[in-house]
Amino acid sequence: MKAAQQALAEGILFTDMYQMTMAHVYYRMGLHERPSQFDHFFRNYPDYGLHQAGYCITAGLEWLLNWMETARFTDKDLDFLRQQQGNTGRRLFQDDFLKWLAQHGSFEALTLRAIPEGRVVHPHVPLTTVQGPLALAQILETPLLNKLNYATLIATKAARVSQAGRGRPLLEFGMRRGHERGVNAGARAALIGGADFTSNVGASAALNFPPKGTHAHSLVQLFMALGEGELDAFAAYAEVYPDDCLLLVDTVDTLHSGLPNAIKVFEKLRQKGHKPVGIRLDSGDLAYLSVQAARMLDQAGFPNTVIVLSNQLDELSILQILAQIQDEARGYGIEADDVINRLVYGVGTNLIISAGDSALGGVYKLVAAEKNGDWVPAIKISESAAKTPNPGYKRVWRVYDERGLATADLLGLDDENPRQQEPLLLHHPLEPGVYRRLPQAQISEIEPLHITAWQEGTRHYHAPPIPDLRAVCQADLERLDIGVRRLLRPHIYHVSLTAKLWQLKQSLIASIKNNGGVAE
């Protein structure tokens, strides 16, 4: 793809065709500039089959806003739309509509409120709300979902992998098997969610972050093919990187060749005043090999070297490895924690593609539109109650109990103040008559979750540095009940509606059903 073609593909036409046809219909009906509101939310946590998530981590907002700042309809975009024809050869987009896009075709008139990056989030809670002219808010749907859903999915996976690894260093290196340039957004999201570094050099450069990596099997293979050997390959690497020497030891035989040769190289480095970093294990029984490697390195006088584990790791396999190390170490009379505390996890494919559940079901639904100067709620009725969105111009709060832990996310209408409600009623979003009464005395904090990220062309949100975003993520996770954080069968976190929003939703559903699809 040539540079001009790439710019066309990734500019404002980075949307679905039905967004453009709907925008044209709105224009023809005189609705294109009607103020409207869309909510972006997901309905279910990622479900990986054998294990499930009990929370998600927001990511992607910074890069969405970067895109919005430059996205606008150019002459080339409009020329392409002008050429599009229907089944009878009639043009799909007429000149007056294209002229309007030329004059107004950017996102400057929109306002976007969002939950900032790095925060814990839950189903049915709007991660973003978009307000503004209907046609442009509609066109924004696809790029917004593309840039926020995937990043949130990967940040969530990284947080879970980090949790499984007990906070030991986590390296993201799935670039080779990820989805084209999506790996850049994935690397950034992984760093937000809990990865300490990525092997992605370009993404690291863009984020002003040091990339990490060692060598592959091909280095050893080359030296063996040239008539030398594994030891010579290790020595060559150590000569070039004497203070950053981390050796992949499983090309030939991990315990009888790789580790002994690595120790020989480490001993020479030590004699020259250098400190070796450690080894990497990429195949075999990683738990058993970790214990044996720790024993051999300790006996050789290298107790502080790290052991990097890789090879199709995810949160479940890491849990299994750690459990096995407990048994393996006991059998050899060494402390399991002495092994575990030197581990580093290199997680590739399963992280960058969120293996097991590779898409977050985030949706973008119209929830309100302006009529005669007032906001009127909009709703979609589905046979599944879970797929019926919460209507109206809303706000979102997080309610913390007397322990300072998050106990519920609360959705209410914009004119409500939950701090003034005694007791605070938390309605189940789907089940009539199911609610909690929470006295204000049992509430330590009620936190508004949305910020104004973009207001009528002015950007208000700039993401802090990655370490700060990761700290936000960690602080939010620590304020979750431990049952919700469980990697296997997590406890359900409560997302609730205020009584006023619950009543509005039910009355709107009843009105539409009783009036043949038209709300009174």
N, C-alpha and C positions, 0 to 999 in steps of 0.2 A: 504494500500500500504506500503510495507516495505521500509526502508530507501534507499536501493540500487535501488529499482524500481523507487522511487521518484527521485533520482539523475539522473536516465536514462531518465525519462520523462521531467525533467526540465533542462537538459544539452543541448548540441548542437543539439540533435534530437528534441528539442522544435521548430519544423518547420513543414511545410506541405510536404506530400509525393511528390507533383509535383515539389517542389524545388529540391529535391534529384534527381528525374528522369531527370530534365532539366540539372542539374549539370553534370550528367553522359553523357548526349548527348553532352554537350559542350566538355567534356573530349574526347569522342570518335572522335569528329570532330576537335580536336586540338585547340579549342577556349577557353578552361577553364581558361587560364591565360591571356587572352586578356584584357587589361585595359578597363573598362566600367564605366558608371555613371548611377545611378538610382536616381530619385527624389521621395521624400515622401511628399505628400500634400493631403489636403481634398478638395472636390469639393463644398460642401454646409455647411452652418452653421447648428447647431442643430435646428430642427423645432419641437416644443412641441405641436403642434396642435393649441391651443388657443393663443399661444405666441411663438415668435421666437427669436433666438439670432442674434445679429449684429456683433459679434466678438467671438473669441475663445482665450483661455489662454493655452500656451504651458506647458506641464509637462511630466515627465517620463524619461527624458534624463539621469539623474543620475543613475537610476536603470537599464536602458539599458546598459550603459557603465560598470556598475558593473558586469552585466551578460557577456558582451563581454570579460571582462578580464579573465574569467575562462573557457569560453566555448571552447572546443576543442574535436576532435574525439578521444575517448578512445577505448581500445580493446573491451570493452563490446558494445560500439556503433557500431563498425565495425563488430563484430560477429553477431549482430542483422541484419545489412544490408546484410551480407553475406547469411543469411538464407532466404531472401525474394525471392519469385518465381513468375513468371508470369502465365498466363492461361495454358501454355503448360508444366509447371514445369521447365522452363529455368530460371536460376538465373537473377534477375533484375540488380544486380550490380556485375561487374567482378572484379577479384582480382587486376588487375593493377590500376583500379580506386580507390579501397579501399586502396591500398598501397600509392597512391598519397594523399588521405585524411589523412592517418596516418602520412605522412611527412609534409603536408601543411595545414591540416584541422583545422585552427584557423582563427581568424580575424585580425591577426597581419599585414597582407599585405594591409589592407583596410585603407582608409582615410575617415573620416566622418565629414562633416561640418554641423552645425545646428544653429537654432535660440535658444538661451539659454532659460531655463525654466523661467516661470513667465511672458513672454512677450505676448502682444496682437498679434494675428495672424489672417489671413484672407484666404479665399478660393484661390486655385491655386498657392499660394505662397509656395515654398518648405520649409517645416519645417526642413528637413534633406536632404542632398545629400550624396550619398555613391559612392566612387570611388575605383577601384582596380580590382583584378582578377575576371573575370566574374562569375566563379562557386561559389566562396565564397560570393560575393556580392549578388548572387541570393539566396543562402541559408539563408542569413540574413533577407530577406524580411519579412517572417512571424513573427519572434520574434520582429523585429523592429516595425511592425505595431501593434502587440499585446501590446507591452509595452508603445508605445507612443499614440496610438489612444484613449485608454480607459482613461489614465491619463489626456490627454488634454480635453476629454469630461467632466470629473468630475471637473477639475479645472475651466472650463467654467461655469458649473452649480453652483459651489460654489460662483464664482464672482457675478453671477446674483442674487443668494439668498441674499448675503451680501448687494448688491446694493438695493434690495427690502426692506431690513430691516434697511436701512439708516445707515449702518455701526455699528449697535448695535451688541453686541457679538453673534457669531454664533458657535454652537456646532454641530459637525458631530457625529451622533451615529447610523449609518446604518449597523453596523457590523453583526447583527443577521439576516438580510435579504439580505445582499449582496451576491455576487457570490464567494463563497469559499475564497481562499487566495487572490483573487483580491481585497478584501476589504482593504488589507494593502496598495496596490498601490493607491486605492481610497482615503483612509484617508490622505495619503501624498499629493495627488493632491488637495484634498479639502482644506488642510491647506495652500497650495500655492495660491489657487484661492481666499481665503477670510475667510475660517473657522478659528476661533481663537483657538479651541481645538477639540480633538476627544475623544470619549469614548474608543477607541481601545487601550488597554493597551500595547500590544506587539508592535504595530506600534509606539506608543508614546515613548516606551523605545528605539526602534531602532533609532528614530529621536531625542532623548534626549529632549523630550517634555513632559510636565506634562499632564497626562490623566485627564479627568473630568467626573463626574457622581454622581448621588445621589442614591436613592433607588427606587424600583419598588413597584407595588401594592401588590406583594406577602408578603412584610414585614408586611403591615397592615392586610392582610388577615390571616396571621399566628397568630398574636396576637388576632384577633377576634375569630379564631377557637379554641384558647386555653382558651377562656373565659375572655379574657381581652378586649382591645378595641383600637380604632384608637389613642386616646390620649396616651395610654401606648406605642404604637408602635413609635409615634413621640418622646415621652420622652426617649425611649431607644436609638433612633438614635441620639438625642441631647446629651445624656450622653456620647456616644462614640465620637461624632464629635461636640463638643460645639462651635467651632469657624468656622465650615464649614457646618452649619446646613441648608440644603435646603430640604424642605418637599413636597412630592407629596400629594396634598390635595383633589383629586377627587375620592377616592376609595368608599366613602359612599355617601356624599352629600357635594359638594364643598362649598356652601355658608352657610349651616346650621350646618355642622359638621367639614369638613376639615379645613376651614379657622379659625373658632373659636378655634378649638383644636390647630392649629399651633400657633395662637396668644398666647394662654395660655403657650405653651412651650417657645415661644420667650420671654415672660415676665419673666419667671423663668431664662432663660439664661441671660437676661439683669441684673437681680438682682445679678447674680453671676459674672458680669463683662464681659460677652461674647456678641458678636455682631452677631446675626443671619444673614444668607445670604439671604434667601427668600423662595419662594414657586415655585412649578411647576404645571401647568395646562395641562392635557393630554386628555381632552374630553370636550364635550359641546360646547357652543357658546364662543369661546375663546376671541372674542372682548368684548362681554358683561361681561364675567367673569373677564377679565383683569381690566375693569373699576371698577367693584364692589370690586375686591380684592385690588386695589389701594386705594379705599375709606376706606375700613375696616382696612387696614394696616396703613394708614395715621391717622385715628381716634385713633388707638391703640398706636400711637407714633413710628411707624416704617416706616418713609417716604423714607428711603434709601434702603430698601430691594428690591431685584430684583423679577421679575415675569418671569419665564421660560415658554415659550409656546412650546408645541410639539403636535404630532398627525397629520401625513401625510402633513406636511407643504412643500411648495415650494414657488418660487418667486411670483406666481400669488395669492396664498392664503394669503401670507403675505401682499401683496398690498391691498387685500380686507379687511383683518383684520384691517389694519391701517386706511383705509377709514371709516370703521364702527366705530372705536374708536373715530374718529373726531365727528361723530354724537352722539354716546353714551355719550361721556364726556360732550358735550354741554347740553344734557338733564338733567344731574346731577349737572351742575354748576361747573365743575372742568376743568382744563386745559388739553386738549388732550396730549400736549407734556409732561406733568408731568407723564402721564401713559406710553406713548411711550418711553420716555427716561429711563424707568426702565425695559424695556423688554429685554429678552434674547431668542434667537431662537434655539431650539433643532430640527435639521432636520435629519431624518434618511433615510428611504427607497427611497424617491423621489430624494435625493441627491446622494446616493451611487450607484444607478442604473440609474441615469439620466432619471427619469420617463418621458415618453412622447416621448423621442428620445434616445434610449439606446445604440446606436452605432454611432461612428463618421466614416463617409465614407472615411477614409484615404486610399490612394492608393500608390503604389510603382511602378514607371514606368521607363523603360529604356529610357534614353534621349540622350545618346551619347556613342560611342565606338571608340577605337583607331584603325586607319588604316594607315599603312605606316608612323607611327610616328606622325600623325595628329589626332585631335579629329574630328570625323564626327558625325553629329546630327542624332538621331533616333526619329521616331515618330509613333504613333498609330493613324490611321484615323478611326473616328467613325461617324455614322449617326448623332449623337448629337455633335454639335460643342463644347459644354461644356465638353465633354469627350475626346477631342483631346488634349493631353498634349503639353506643350511648350517645344520644342526640344533644344538640345545643352547644352554646358557647360556654365552655367549661374551664375549670381550674383543677389542679392536682396538688394534693398535699400528702406528705408522709407523716404518719402519726407514730410517735415513740412512746413506749410504756414507761412505767416508773423505774425500770432498770436501765433506761436509755437505749433499749433495743427497738428496732422498727417492728411495729405490730400490725400495721395496715397501710396501704396506699389508698387514699380517699379521693374519689372524683365527685365534684359538685359544680353547681352553676356559678357563673362569674360573679354574681352579686352576693354569694354566700361567704360567711366567715365562720369556720368550724370552731374557732376559739370562743365564740359567743354562744355556742350550743351546749346546754347542760340538761341531761347528759348528752354526749355525742352519740348519735345513732349511726351505726355502720351497717348498711343494708347489703345483703348478698346480691351480686349483680344479676343473678339469674333466677334465684329461688324466692317466690313470694313468701312473705311472712318470716323469712330467716334473717335475723339481724342481731347485732351486738349492742349493748348499752355500755358505753365507756365513760364513767365519770371524769370530769376534768382533773380531779385530784389524782387520778391514775395515769395522767398524761404528762410526760416530762417536756415534750416539745411537739409542735406541729410545724412542719417545714414545707413551704411552697417549693415545688420541684422545678417549675418552668422558669426560664429566663427569656428575655427578648434577645434573640440571636441576630435578627435581621429586621429592620423596620423601614419600609418604603425606600429601599435602596441604600440605606446606611447600615453598615455591618457593626454589630455590638459585641459579637463573640469572637475572641481569638483564643484558641486553645493554649493553655500553658505548656511548658516543656513536658516531654514524655515522662520523666521521673515524677513530676508533680501529678500528672494524670494517673499514673500507677499508684501513687500514694492516696489519691482520692478513692480509687477502686478498693484498695486494701482497707481504708477506713470504713467504707460502706459495708464491706463484707464482714468486718468485725462487729458491726452494729446489727447484723442479721442473727437471728436465733440459730444456734448450732444445728438444729434439726433441719432447717431450711437449706443450710449449706451442705448437708450430707450429699455425697457423690452417688450413693445408691438409695433409691426410694426416699427422696427428700420429703420433709413435711411441707404441707401446702401453706404458702403465704397468702394472707388475706388481701384481696383487692375489693374495695367496697364503694357503694354509692351513698351520697347523702339522701335523706328522706325526700327532699325536694326534687332531686334528679330522678330518683326512683319513680316518684309519682308522675313526673313529666313523661318519662319513657313509657310507662304503662298506659297513660291517657292517650299518648300519641299513637301507640300500637292499636289500642281499642278504636280510636277515631278512624284510622285508616281502614281497619278491617270492617267497620260498620258502614263506611261510606264508599265502598268500592274502590279503594286505593287512593282516595283524596282526603287529606287531613283537613278538619274543620278549623 
